[in-house]
């Protein structure tokens, strides 16, 4: 029994060991580029919901574009409860039986108006789907650059932490050799500890960026530890001669508002069409044993809208049409303001990054290198060296922040001005 138990345990351990590589492989981070993120964001949960809303709106078109269904009526009447209905089968009894059909003739263009309203609503839902996809692409791209910036901050802070630890170790050896005061060594140790704390904060920021990107991409991207490929956009200034008026009219949110206004106008026409009374036509074949088996009835029914001309429905439709027009004006205004803001942000962030890359970073590195050389030769105090290192560290982190801001602004401007750009 003990041998069997040991053999079973060994088999279980071997099976678990065989599964370890596959599990480890699944836990490895998934590296995504900007194109991968933009493509995946087209099918995230918000986009899927917008697609279902479009499908529902298109179904409403089918529901609106049909005439009223005819009504089939069967009737038994003239049943004599006092004298009885006579002997024999049902076909010989004195009962007036009839079979008829009724159909409502819609007047005033009601069907056309409600179908137009449903079609324009479906067009608005289609435009809203396009706008949702664009918004999700911008949001996912922004989250991608946040993650990429967080990864680069970790690399910079790790280098700073390594340099601070090396300086602290050197200072400790110099204290032991009597070449440096203990207070100076304590200062370097504090700097090393601060660098380790900043590294942990940078790692936490990266984890948050990973979770945000995972949220935007949906369950399909819910893997452990997403990583961003360094897909920084090229430094370029946005075009200043863009026709903002044309761009505003092409925007999906403005198109959606325009279609909503057209749908409200069609709904107003449908409300006004109610003043044209519908006529219900009917025909019946009657049978009364003992009198005739072929009796014909033709009828017409017209509602008498005395004292009320659908003022309430028309007034509400007019208010909704005016509201849709106001929403269209608001959408155009906000779109114009947003495009102006995006262009200014893209321009300002591009100029800011250009200053960092061409001037500020180079000078900061030169100052830090000179301080390191001077400190090693004893021509500079530890305080001045730490100040130079802090300046370089802050400049490097500010440069990464400028690169992230430029990438996000450039992407938003590109997608808003070129919504059909691949992916």
Buried (B, 14 or more C-beta within 10 A) or exposed (E): EEEEEEEEEEEEEEEEEEEEEEEEEEEEEEEBBBEBBBBBBBBBBBBEEBBEBBEEBBEBBEEBBEEBEEEEEEEEEEEEEEEEBEEEEEEEBBBBBBEBEBBBEBBBBBBBBBBBBBBBBBBBBBBBBBBBBBBBBBBBBBBBBBBBBBBBBBEBBBEBBEBBBEBBBBBBEBBEEEEBEEEBBBBBBEBBBBBEEBBEEBBEBBEEBBBBBBBBBBEEBEBEEBBBBEBBBEBEEBEEEEEBEEBBEBBBBBBBBBBBBBBBBBBBBBBBBBBEEBBBBBEBBBBBBEEEEEBEEEEEEEEEEEEEEBEEBBEEBBEBBEEBBEBBEEBBEBBBEBBEEBBEBBBEBBBBBBEBBEEBBEEBEEBBEEBBEBBEEEEBEBEEBBBBBBBBBEBBBBBBBBBBBBBBBBBBBBBBBEBEEEE
